[in-house]
Amino acid sequence: MRLAAIIATCAVASSTLDAQLGLPAAAGRARAVAREYPKRNLGVDYTRTNVGPVTVACSSSLCENLGVFVTPSVLNVICPQPAGATCTFYVHLETQASVTANDTGVFQFLVDGVAPSPGPTDVRSFFAWDTADPNSTVTQARSYAVVAHVTNSKDNQSHGVEAEFGCLDLTGDGCSATMGLANMSIALYTP
């Protein structure tokens, strides 16, 4: 009953809500704007899995190390469009992972060797799934997805899609990251 009342209240409400506070958006306060893309058609959905666990480590101060969790690490996906046309890749990674205490665990996503656009990732194509957490040694479920728009330079061009995982040392004594079972799916959408 209570859930039904909440849903009904949300359906009737016509004002914009502040997503962080759950309050009506105040005048003059910035509002999040969703970017919508034209309708796209799902072409192919690739799924890759590993049996885990996989560990990467480094031992020098402030080091970083990345490793692959599926082999081969690059999956070549064909954008079935003519030169100059675009495709959209939706790359979704689900796994269990841990990193040494107080260090940073990262996923790196690359499409054609560069950060996916619009991503979101940082400029190095990283997504930090845990940063400076004293309890990060506990293996936990991790999930992240990125979107990449690609433009063909030739008909039916193949584009390399890759994801890696790793660690960045923040404590000066090296780091280690472990990934358990993982599932990565790559959905290809065309206009």
C-alpha positions in Angstrom: 0.0 0.0 0.0 2.7 2.4 1.0 4.7 1.7 -2.3 1.5 2.2 -4.3 0.9 5.6 -2.6 4.5 6.7 -3.3 4.2 5.7 -7.0 0.8 7.5 -7.3 2.3 10.6 -5.7 5.2 10.6 -8.1 2.9 10.1 -11.1 0.7 13.0 -10.1 3.6 15.3 -9.2 4.3 17.7 -12.1 7.2 19.7 -10.6 10.8 18.9 -11.2 12.6 17.2 -8.3 16.1 17.8 -7.0 17.5 14.3 -7.4 19.9 14.6 -4.5 17.5 16.0 -2.0 14.2 14.7 -3.3 12.8 18.2 -3.1 11.2 20.4 -5.7 14.0 22.2 -7.7 14.6 25.7 -6.5 14.5 28.6 -8.9 17.9 29.4 -10.2 19.4 26.0 -9.2 21.1 24.1 -12.0 19.1 21.1 -13.2 20.4 17.9 -14.8 19.7 17.7 -18.4 19.3 14.3 -20.1 20.6 14.0 -23.6 18.4 11.9 -25.8 19.6 10.2 -28.9 17.5 9.3 -31.9 15.9 5.8 -31.9 18.5 3.2 -32.6 18.2 -0.5 -33.6 20.0 -3.3 -31.7 22.2 -5.0 -34.3 24.3 -7.5 -32.4 24.9 -8.3 -28.7 28.3 -9.9 -27.8 28.8 -11.4 -24.4 32.2 -12.3 -23.0 32.9 -14.1 -19.6 35.8 -15.2 -17.5 35.9 -17.8 -14.8 38.1 -15.7 -12.5 39.9 -15.0 -10.4 42.5 -12.8 -12.0 45.0 -10.7 -10.0 47.2 -7.8 -11.1 49.8 -6.1 -8.8 52.7 -3.7 -8.7 55.2 -3.1 -5.9 56.8 0.3 -6.4 55.6 3.5 -4.7 52.6 5.1 -6.5 52.6 2.5 -9.2 49.7 1.4 -11.4 49.0 -1.8 -13.1 46.3 -3.0 -15.5 45.5 -6.5 -16.7 43.1 -8.3 -19.0 40.4 -10.5 -17.7 39.3 -12.1 -21.0 41.5 -13.4 -23.8 41.8 -12.0 -26.4 41.4 -8.7 -24.7 40.3 -6.8 -27.8 37.0 -7.7 -29.4 36.7 -6.4 -33.0 33.1 -5.4 -33.6 31.9 -4.5 -37.1 29.8 -1.4 -37.6 27.7 -2.5 -40.5 27.4 0.9 -42.1 28.9 2.7 -45.0 31.9 5.1 -44.7 30.9 8.3 -42.8 28.0 6.6 -40.9 27.9 5.9 -37.2 27.3 3.1 -34.8 26.8 3.2 -31.0 28.4 0.6 -28.7 27.0 0.0 -25.2 29.7 -1.8 -23.1 28.5 -3.2 -19.8 30.8 -4.9 -17.3 29.6 -6.8 -14.3 32.0 -8.5 -11.9 33.3 -9.1 -8.4 36.4 -7.2 -7.5 38.7 -6.1 -4.6 41.7 -3.9 -4.3 44.3 -3.5 -1.5 43.3 -1.2 1.4 43.3 2.5 0.7 44.3 2.2 -2.9 42.2 2.7 -6.1 40.6 0.0 -8.2 39.9 0.9 -11.8 38.3 -0.3 -15.0 39.7 1.0 -18.2 37.5 1.1 -21.3 38.9 1.6 -24.8 37.2 1.8 -28.2 39.7 2.0 -31.1 42.4 2.5 -28.5 41.0 5.7 -27.0 38.5 6.6 -24.2 34.9 6.0 -25.4 32.9 9.1 -26.2 30.6 10.1 -24.5 31.7 7.5 -22.0 31.7 8.5 -19.2 35.3 7.8 -18.2 38.2 10.2 -17.3 40.7 11.3 -19.9 42.8 8.2 -19.4 39.6 6.1 -20.0 39.5 5.0 -16.4 36.5 4.5 -14.1 37.5 4.3 -10.5 35.3 1.7 -8.7 36.9 2.1 -5.3 39.2 4.9 -4.0 41.0 5.1 -0.7 38.7 2.7 1.1 40.1 0.9 4.1 37.7 -2.0 3.5 38.3 -2.4 -0.2 40.0 -5.8 0.3 36.5 -7.3 0.6 35.3 -8.7 -2.8 32.2 -6.9 -3.8 29.9 -6.7 -6.9 31.0 -4.0 -9.3 29.1 -2.9 -12.4 29.7 -0.1 -14.9 28.8 0.7 -18.4 30.0 3.1 -21.1 28.7 4.3 -24.4 30.8 4.9 -27.5 29.8 6.5 -30.8 32.1 5.5 -33.7 32.2 6.8 -37.2 33.3 4.5 -40.0 36.2 5.6 -42.2 35.4 2.8 -44.6 32.4 0.5 -45.3 31.7 -2.1 -42.6 34.6 -1.0 -40.5 35.8 -3.1 -37.6 36.3 -1.3 -34.3 38.3 -2.6 -31.3 36.5 -2.7 -28.0 38.5 -3.5 -24.9 38.2 -3.4 -21.1 40.9 -4.0 -18.5 41.0 -3.7 -14.7 43.7 -2.8 -12.3 45.0 -0.8 -9.4 46.6 2.6 -8.6 48.8 2.8 -5.5 47.9 5.6 -3.1 49.8 4.5 0.0 53.3 4.2 -1.3 53.7 0.4 -0.9 52.3 -1.0 -4.2 48.8 -2.3 -4.9 47.0 -5.4 -6.0 43.5 -5.8 -7.5 41.6 -9.1 -8.0 38.6 -9.7 -10.3 36.4 -12.7 -9.8 33.8 -14.0 -12.2 33.0 -11.4 -14.9 30.5 -10.8 -17.6 31.0 -8.1 -20.3 28.4 -7.5 -22.9 28.8 -5.2 -25.9 25.6 -4.2 -27.7 25.8 -2.6 -31.2 23.2 -0.1 -32.2 22.7 1.4 -35.6 20.6 4.4 -36.7 
